[in-house]
Amino acid sequence: CVAYEQGDVDEARRWLYRSIKMNNGRHAQGWLALAELEEAEGNPEKALVICQASIVQYEKGLIESRQRYKKERDNDRERMTQHGKDSKDAGRPYRKDRHSSRSSNDSVSLSLTGNPEEIKNSLLKSVPPYRSGDKFLNVFRHWARLEERYGTFESADQAHERGSLAFPLNYKVKLDWAQYHAKLRNEDRARSLFVEACTQAGSHHADPYRLYASFEISLGNYQHARKILFRGSQAVANSSDGGLGNRRGLGQLLVTWAVCEWHLRNIPRAEVLFDHALRLTEAGDEGSELRSFILYCIAYLEYYERDEVYLAQHCIGLCLKENLLPGGNAPVWDLWAEIARDLENDHLEDECMKQAQKCRTGDKDDRALSSYDMLKASAMESLMRQNPWHEKLQAVRGIKGSESSSSDSSFYSTIRLPSYRKKRRAAKQQRLKREEKLMNYNSAKE
């Protein structure tokens, strides 16, 4: 990393090649970093070869390790049977020098040898399905994304299949696969994979249910999406911690459910779900982004659906206090400007429009940036530090600086709020007529 920051790409490569020789080629972070570096440097074909080579060695290593374990177990049983060990000795496992059967570190290379079908059958027969903490999961997922971006449909599908075989109990692999088919509009295949991902996730996380429902919402199947979200909330709420603290993604699921109910015109339930989601956000800066988004949604709903202009303004104020709306605060200022126009407050409307324009153009008043904000931004930058080739990699992938590939950012991109521009004008005219009738009635009564 230091060599890359100093501009010496070849030296960075040499260090990464040395890292992948550690642990008999089982250093997942080294393989992943090397593939990312090559992609950032404009060598996607080499990045694919690196991922494929790492996975071939990983799968072979899994099979060989399992075979050694079975062989040693059988030898222990045979030895105990022959010598008739007592119960005390029987509980003491026999161990031989395993280093003799392992290959040396120098044998690690970018080799793609091996019959994929034989490796697949061996994995299914001999490798245990659950391996907690295995970091090669990230290598499989990265390889599949590379194939989606630079390969063919067949190669991408094969990469996802290899990942699901290597990690049959991990919902993230199936979820990636389902989202890939959802992008291609292979609806039946996407649905079957989403169902498998939800089954595998169980009560562990809400993301499979939420993304499955978002897929159905994108197709206009709001009723079916509502059922999926209900099942997901039930599953996560019945987990060991009840989904508290949003560690399992229940907050995002409830926001999606609230928007779904909103589209179905069930406004009271949408309000309740937004309220529950707001309570599940993490305290402090960690939950500010989600809290800002929920408060904006509530303000939007209260203004357009309930005509509660003062409650909407209150939510806008809380949202701006959090100051972390995904994509910037321009929509918040636009909404406040519209409320000010409704209240016939020209000065407030002008100020809101100016602030919205500043947010869009990136024009920030230096005086408005307090020392606390600068300290917070600096701390966040160091905490969320990426590899030195991260920005270059984002540019190669065509991802803008304001966007992110994180799961949180992808969540906000799936939310589509109802549009009210034309409806609001008609509602305003009706409200003015009601106010005029009331004024006429009061004057006549006097």
Secondary structure, 3 states (H helix, E strand, C coil): CHHHHCCCHHHHHHHHHHHCCHHHHCCHHHHHHHHHHHHHCCCHHHHHHHHHHHHHHHHHHHHHHHHHHHHHHHHHHHHHHHHCCCHHHHCCCCCCCHHHHCCCHHHCCCCCCCCHHHHHHHHHHHCCCCCCCCCHHHHHHHHHHHHHHHCCHHHHHHHHHHHHHHCCCCHHHHHHHHHHHHHCCCHHHHHHHHHHHHHHHCCCCCHHHHHHHHHHHHCCCHHHHHHHHHHHHHHHHCCCCCCHHHCCCHHHHHHHHHHHHHHCCCHHHHHHHHHHHHHHCCCHHHHHHHHHHHHHHHHHHHHHCCCCHHHHHHHHHHHHHHCCCCCCCHHHHHHHHHHHHHCCCHHHHHHHHHHHHHHHHCCCCHHHCCHHHHHHHHHHHHHCCCCCCHHHHHHHHCCCCCCCCCHHHHHHHCCCCCCCHHHHHHHHHHHHHHHHHHHHHHHHHC
